[in-house]
């Protein structure tokens, strides 16, 4: 378990631009040392804002997009192409504008895919896809993600792990079907906390006043069942990237700058 580090930016636009620059550096470094990189994307306004900023960054061309594996932390279980699906939004924000290898873009199954309306079968299939991509040195049945990004909800949820629901209590499986999510749609597919914690680095993104209380709760020692964001951490680094509004309820003692 890595101790959370915080970086607080003036506003959400600066946060997105700085996070995009940070992600470019991580991907380029991983590709230089290992030949490829593996990143888990998140949806929502902060995740999509980061992708849009990445698309506008001059340094984006330093990435070898053909040697990048993209995964998702969660997905709304809706038909392929639905505008509410995280992968649809990611394609619009960035993915359709860069030369990715389609075989390395690992979208979660849609509700009109081969598993039909069976969200649990869809989750099991994504778990199998993750397991098939592992190497001998990987941990917990998933590839070693270089960076796994998560948006933080106002209720402290991350991915589709909501407070007190069964998915946040899962300790064995890497991917689960989520039933009865408290925000629409009720059916979702999500990585579990054990899968999240197999990543080298976990970045939690929070911008806006509506995220301030969630950030304060998650960083105050709350339990992961009550505050799932508190249970999201990386093996080597856990980084909270916030704007000033989201950090407004944090004690100043938590503000020291993260190391580069």
C-alpha positions as a Markdown table, in Angstrom:
| # | Residue | x | y | z |
|---|---|---|---|---|
| 1 | Unk | 0.0 | 0.0 | 0.0 |
| 2 | Unk | 1.4 | 3.4 | -1.0 |
| 3 | Unk | 0.7 | 6.5 | 1.0 |
| 4 | Unk | -1.4 | 9.0 | -0.9 |
| 5 | Unk | 0.3 | 12.0 | -2.4 |
| 6 | Unk | -1.7 | 15.1 | -3.3 |
| 7 | Unk | -1.3 | 17.7 | -6.1 |
| 8 | Unk | -3.7 | 20.6 | -6.0 |
| 9 | Unk | -4.2 | 22.7 | -9.1 |
| 10 | Unk | -5.9 | 26.1 | -9.4 |
| 11 | Unk | -8.8 | 24.9 | -11.6 |
| 12 | Unk | -10.0 | 21.9 | -13.4 |
| 13 | Unk | -8.6 | 23.0 | -16.8 |
| 14 | Unk | -5.1 | 23.3 | -15.4 |
| 15 | Unk | -5.5 | 20.0 | -13.6 |
| 16 | Unk | -6.5 | 18.2 | -16.8 |
| 17 | Unk | -3.5 | 19.7 | -18.7 |
| 18 | Unk | -1.0 | 18.9 | -16.0 |
| 19 | Unk | -2.4 | 15.3 | -15.6 |
| 20 | Unk | -2.2 | 14.8 | -19.4 |
| 21 | Unk | 1.4 | 15.9 | -19.4 |
| 22 | Unk | 2.2 | 13.6 | -16.4 |
| 23 | Unk | 0.5 | 10.7 | -18.2 |
| 24 | Unk | 2.5 | 11.3 | -21.4 |
| 25 | Unk | 5.7 | 11.1 | -19.4 |
| 26 | Unk | 4.7 | 7.9 | -17.7 |
| 27 | Unk | 3.7 | 6.2 | -21.0 |
| 28 | Unk | 6.9 | 7.3 | -22.8 |
| 29 | Unk | 9.0 | 6.1 | -19.9 |
| 30 | Unk | 7.3 | 2.7 | -19.8 |
| 31 | Unk | 7.6 | 2.3 | -23.6 |
| 32 | Unk | 11.3 | 3.2 | -23.4 |
| 33 | Unk | 12.0 | 0.7 | -20.6 |
| 34 | Unk | 9.7 | -2.2 | -21.5 |
| 35 | Unk | 8.6 | -1.6 | -25.1 |
| 36 | Unk | 4.9 | -1.0 | -24.3 |
| 37 | Unk | 2.7 | 0.7 | -21.7 |
| 38 | Unk | -0.6 | -0.3 | -20.1 |
| 39 | Unk | -3.1 | 2.3 | -18.9 |
| 40 | Unk | -6.6 | 2.0 | -17.4 |
| 41 | Unk | -8.9 | 4.9 | -18.3 |
| 42 | Unk | -11.8 | 6.4 | -16.4 |
| 43 | Unk | -14.9 | 8.1 | -17.6 |
| 44 | Unk | -16.8 | 11.1 | -16.3 |
| 45 | Unk | -16.0 | 14.8 | -16.7 |
| 46 | Unk | -12.5 | 14.6 | -15.2 |
| 47 | Unk | -11.4 | 11.5 | -17.1 |
| 48 | Unk | -12.8 | 12.9 | -20.4 |
| 49 | Unk | -11.2 | 16.3 | -19.7 |
| 50 | Unk | -7.8 | 14.6 | -19.3 |
| 51 | Unk | -8.2 | 12.8 | -22.6 |
| 52 | Unk | -9.2 | 16.0 | -24.4 |
| 53 | Unk | -6.2 | 17.8 | -22.9 |
| 54 | Unk | -4.0 | 14.9 | -23.9 |
| 55 | Unk | -5.3 | 15.2 | -27.5 |
| 56 | Unk | -4.3 | 18.9 | -27.5 |
| 57 | Unk | -0.9 | 18.4 | -26.0 |
| 58 | Unk | 2.0 | 19.0 | -28.4 |
| 59 | Unk | 4.0 | 16.2 | -26.6 |
| 60 | Unk | 1.3 | 13.6 | -27.4 |
| 61 | Unk | 3.3 | 12.6 | -30.5 |
| 62 | Unk | 6.1 | 11.3 | -28.2 |
| 63 | Unk | 3.8 | 8.4 | -27.5 |
| 64 | Unk | 4.0 | 5.3 | -29.7 |
| 65 | Unk | 0.3 | 4.8 | -29.8 |
| 66 | Unk | 0.6 | 1.4 | -31.5 |
| 67 | Unk | 2.4 | 0.1 | -28.3 |
| 68 | Unk | -0.2 | 1.2 | -25.8 |
| 69 | Unk | -2.7 | -1.1 | -24.2 |
| 70 | Unk | -5.9 | 0.7 | -22.9 |
| 71 | Unk | -8.3 | -0.9 | -20.4 |
| 72 | Unk | -11.2 | 0.5 | -18.5 |
| 73 | Unk | -11.9 | 0.6 | -14.8 |
| 74 | Unk | -15.7 | 0.4 | -15.3 |
| 75 | Unk | -18.4 | 0.7 | -17.9 |
| 76 | Unk | -22.1 | 1.4 | -18.1 |
| 77 | Unk | -23.8 | -1.8 | -19.3 |
| 78 | Unk | -25.5 | -0.2 | -22.3 |
| 79 | Unk | -25.6 | -1.0 | -26.1 |
| 80 | Unk | -22.5 | -0.5 | -28.2 |
| 81 | Unk | -22.1 | 3.1 | -29.3 |
| 82 | Unk | -24.4 | 4.5 | -26.6 |
| 83 | Unk | -23.3 | 8.0 | -25.8 |
| 84 | Unk | -23.3 | 7.3 | -22.1 |
| 85 | Unk | -20.7 | 4.5 | -22.4 |
| 86 | Unk | -17.2 | 5.4 | -21.2 |
| 87 | Unk | -15.6 | 4.0 | -24.3 |
| 88 | Unk | -17.9 | 6.0 | -26.6 |
| 89 | Unk | -16.9 | 9.2 | -24.7 |
| 90 | Unk | -13.3 | 8.3 | -24.8 |
| 91 | Unk | -13.3 | 7.7 | -28.5 |
| 92 | Unk | -14.9 | 11.1 | -29.0 |
| 93 | Unk | -12.5 | 12.9 | -26.7 |
| 94 | Unk | -9.3 | 11.3 | -28.0 |
| 95 | Unk | -9.1 | 7.7 | -29.2 |
| 96 | Unk | -10.5 | 8.2 | -32.7 |
| 97 | Unk | -7.8 | 10.8 | -33.3 |
| 98 | Unk | -4.7 | 8.8 | -32.5 |
| 99 | Unk | -3.2 | 5.7 | -34.3 |
| 100 | Unk | -4.0 | 3.1 | -31.7 |
| 101 | Unk | -3.8 | -0.7 | -32.4 |
| 102 | Unk | -7.5 | -1.7 | -32.2 |
| 103 | Unk | -6.4 | -5.1 | -30.8 |
| 104 | Unk | -4.9 | -3.2 | -27.8 |
| 105 | Unk | -8.1 | -1.2 | -27.0 |
| 106 | Unk | -9.8 | -3.4 | -24.5 |
| 107 | Unk | -13.4 | -2.1 | -24.2 |
| 108 | Unk | -15.7 | -3.8 | -21.7 |
| 109 | Unk | -18.6 | -5.7 | -23.2 |
| 110 | Unk | -21.8 | -3.9 | -24.2 |
| 111 | Unk | -25.3 | -5.0 | -23.4 |
| 112 | Unk | -26.0 | -5.9 | -27.0 |
| 113 | Unk | -22.8 | -7.9 | -27.3 |
| 114 | Unk | -22.2 | -11.7 | -27.2 |
| 115 | Unk | -23.3 | -11.9 | -23.5 |
| 116 | Unk | -26.6 | -10.1 | -24.1 |
| 117 | Unk | -28.2 | -8.7 | -21.0 |
| 118 | Unk | -26.1 | -11.0 | -18.7 |
| 119 | Unk | -23.9 | -8.4 | -16.9 |
| 120 | Unk | -22.2 | -11.1 | -14.8 |
| 121 | Unk | -21.2 | -13.1 | -17.9 |
| 122 | Unk | -19.8 | -9.8 | -19.4 |
| 123 | Unk | -17.8 | -9.2 | -16.2 |
| 124 | Unk | -16.4 | -12.8 | -16.3 |
| 125 | Unk | -15.4 | -12.3 | -19.9 |
| 126 | Unk | -13.5 | -9.1 | -19.2 |
| 127 | Unk | -11.8 | -10.9 | -16.2 |
| 128 | Unk | -10.7 | -13.6 | -18.6 |
| 129 | Unk | -9.4 | -11.0 | -21.1 |
| 130 | Unk | -7.4 | -9.4 | -18.3 |
| 131 | Unk | -6.0 | -12.8 | -17.2 |
| 132 | Unk | -5.0 | -13.7 | -20.7 |
| 133 | Unk | -2.9 | -10.5 | -21.0 |
| 134 | Unk | -0.9 | -11.2 | -17.8 |
| 135 | Unk | 2.8 | -12.1 | -17.7 |
| 136 | Unk | 4.5 | -14.4 | -15.1 |
| 137 | Unk | 5.5 | -11.4 | -13.0 |
| 138 | Unk | 2.1 | -9.8 | -12.8 |
| 139 | Unk | -0.1 | -9.7 | -9.7 |
| 140 | Unk | -3.6 | -10.8 | -8.9 |
| 141 | Unk | -4.8 | -12.0 | -12.3 |
| 142 | Unk | -4.4 | -8.7 | -14.2 |
| 143 | Unk | -1.6 | -7.1 | -16.2 |
| 144 | Unk | 0.7 | -4.7 | -14.4 |
| 145 | Unk | -1.0 | -1.4 | -15.3 |
| 146 | Unk | 1.5 | 1.4 | -15.4 |
| 147 | Unk | -1.2 | 3.9 | -14.5 |
| 148 | Unk | -4.8 | 3.3 | -13.5 |
| 149 | Unk | -7.0 | 6.4 | -13.4 |
| 150 | Unk | -10.2 | 6.8 | -11.4 |
| 151 | Unk | -12.7 | 9.6 | -11.1 |
| 152 | Unk | -14.0 | 10.1 | -7.5 |
| 153 | Unk | -17.8 | 10.5 | -7.2 |
| 154 | Unk | -19.4 | 12.9 | -4.7 |
| 155 | Unk | -20.4 | 9.8 | -2.7 |
| 156 | Unk | -16.7 | 8.6 | -2.7 |
| 157 | Unk | -17.4 | 5.9 | -5.3 |
| 158 | Unk | -14.6 | 4.9 | -7.7 |
| 159 | Unk | -15.1 | 2.9 | -10.9 |
| 160 | Unk | -18.6 | 1.5 | -10.2 |
| 161 | Unk | -17.8 | 0.5 | -6.6 |
| 162 | Unk | -20.4 | 2.3 | -4.6 |
| 163 | Unk | -20.4 | 2.6 | -0.8 |
| 164 | Unk | -21.8 | -0.4 | 1.0 |
| 165 | Unk | -22.8 | -2.3 | -2.1 |
| 166 | Unk | -21.6 | -5.9 | -2.7 |
| 167 | Unk | -19.0 | -5.0 | -5.4 |
| 168 | Unk | -16.9 | -3.0 | -3.0 |
| 169 | Unk | -16.6 | -5.9 | -0.7 |
| 170 | Unk | -15.4 | -8.3 | -3.4 |
| 171 | Unk | -12.0 | -9.8 | -2.5 |
| 172 | Unk | -11.5 | -12.7 | -5.0 |
| 173 | Unk | -12.7 | -11.6 | -8.4 |
| 174 | Unk | -11.0 | -9.0 | -10.6 |
| 175 | Unk | -14.2 | -7.9 | -12.4 |
| 176 | Unk | -17.8 | -7.9 | -11.2 |
| 177 | Unk | -21.2 | -7.1 | -12.6 |
| 178 | Unk | -22.8 | -4.3 | -10.6 |
| 179 | Unk | -26.5 | -4.6 | -10.0 |
| 180 | Unk | -28.7 | -1.7 | -8.6 |
| 181 | Unk | -26.1 | 1.1 | -8.9 |
| 182 | Unk | -27.5 | 4.2 | -7.1 |
| 183 | Unk | -27.0 | 6.3 | -10.2 |
| 184 | Unk | -28.2 | 5.3 | -13.7 |
| 185 | Unk | -27.8 | 3.0 | -15.4 |
| 186 | Unk | -28.2 | 0.4 | -12.6 |
| 187 | Unk | -26.2 | -2.3 | -14.5 |
| 188 | Unk | -22.5 | -1.8 | -14.8 |
| 189 | Unk | -19.2 | -3.7 | -15.1 |
| 190 | Unk | -16.4 | -2.8 | -12.8 |
| 191 | Unk | -12.9 | -3.7 | -11.7 |
| 192 | Unk | -12.7 | -4.6 | -8.0 |
| 193 | Unk | -10.4 | -3.1 | -5.4 |
| 194 | Unk | -8.0 | -6.1 | -5.6 |
| 195 | Unk | -7.6 | -5.5 | -9.4 |
| 196 | Unk | -7.2 | -1.8 | -8.9 |
| 197 | Unk | -4.5 | -2.3 | -6.2 |
| 198 | Unk | -2.5 | -4.4 | -8.6 |
| 199 | Unk | -1.6 | -1.3 | -10.6 |
| 200 | Unk | 1.8 | 0.3 | -10.2 |
| 201 | Unk | 0.3 | 3.7 | -9.9 |
| 202 | Unk | -3.3 | 4.7 | -9.1 |
| 203 | Unk | -4.4 | 8.3 | -9.9 |
| 204 | Unk | -7.6 | 9.6 | -8.4 |
| 205 | Unk | -9.1 | 12.7 | -10.2 |
| 206 | Unk | -11.4 | 15.1 | -8.5 |
| 207 | Unk | -12.4 | 18.6 | -9.5 |
| 208 | Unk | -15.3 | 20.8 | -8.4 |
| 209 | Unk | -16.9 | 21.7 | -5.1 |
| 210 | Unk | -19.2 | 18.7 | -5.3 |
| 211 | Unk | -16.1 | 16.5 | -4.8 |
| 212 | Unk | -14.7 | 18.3 | -1.8 |
| 213 | Unk | -16.5 | 16.3 | 0.9 |
| 214 | Unk | -15.7 | 13.0 | -0.8 |
| 215 | Unk | -12.0 | 13.9 | -1.0 |
| 216 | Unk | -12.0 | 14.9 | 2.7 |
| 217 | Unk | -13.7 | 11.7 | 3.7 |
| 218 | Unk | -11.5 | 9.4 | 1.6 |
| 219 | Unk | -8.3 | 11.0 | 2.8 |
| 220 | Unk | -9.3 | 11.1 | 6.5 |
| 221 | Unk | -8.9 | 7.4 | 7.2 |
| 222 | Unk | -12.4 | 6.2 | 6.3 |
| 223 | Unk | -13.0 | 2.5 | 5.6 |
| 224 | Unk | -13.1 | 1.4 | 2.0 |
| 225 | Unk | -16.6 | -0.2 | 2.3 |
| 226 | Unk | -18.0 | 3.2 | 3.4 |
| 227 | Unk | -15.7 | 5.2 | 1.2 |
| 228 | Unk | -14.5 | 3.2 | -1.8 |
| 229 | Unk | -12.0 | 5.9 | -2.8 |
| 230 | Unk | -10.1 | 5.2 | 0.4 |
| 231 | Unk | -9.4 | 1.7 | -0.7 |
| 232 | Unk | -8.0 | 2.6 | -4.1 |
| 233 | Unk | -4.2 | 2.7 | -4.0 |
| 234 | Unk | -1.3 | 1.6 | -6.2 |
| 235 | Unk | 1.6 | -0.7 | -5.4 |
| 236 | Unk | 4.2 | 2.0 | -5.8 |
| 237 | Unk | 2.3 | 5.2 | -5.9 |
| 238 | Unk | -1.2 | 6.7 | -5.1 |
| 239 | Unk | -1.7 | 10.1 | -6.5 |
| 240 | Unk | -4.7 | 12.4 | -5.9 |
| 241 | Unk | -5.0 | 15.1 | -8.5 |
| 242 | Unk | -7.4 | 17.8 | -7.4 |
| 243 | Unk | -8.4 | 21.3 | -8.2 |
| 244 | Unk | -8.7 | 23.9 | -5.5 |
| 245 | Unk | -12.4 | 23.5 | -5.2 |
| 246 | Unk | -12.2 | 19.7 | -4.6 |
| 247 | Unk | -9.4 | 20.3 | -2.1 |
| 248 | Unk | -11.3 | 23.0 | -0.2 |
| 249 | Unk | -12.3 | 20.8 | 2.7 |
| 250 | Unk | -8.9 | 19.1 | 3.2 |
| 251 | Unk | -6.7 | 20.1 | 6.1 |
| 252 | Unk | -3.7 | 22.1 | 5.0 |
| 253 | Unk | -1.5 | 19.4 | 6.5 |
| 254 | Unk | -2.4 | 17.1 | 3.6 |
| 255 | Unk | -1.2 | 19.6 | 1.0 |
| 256 | Unk | 2.6 | 18.8 | 0.6 |
| 257 | Unk | 3.5 | 18.5 | -3.1 |
| 258 | Unk | 4.0 | 15.1 | -4.6 |
| 259 | Unk | 7.4 | 14.2 | -5.8 |
| 260 | Unk | 7.8 | 14.3 | -9.6 |
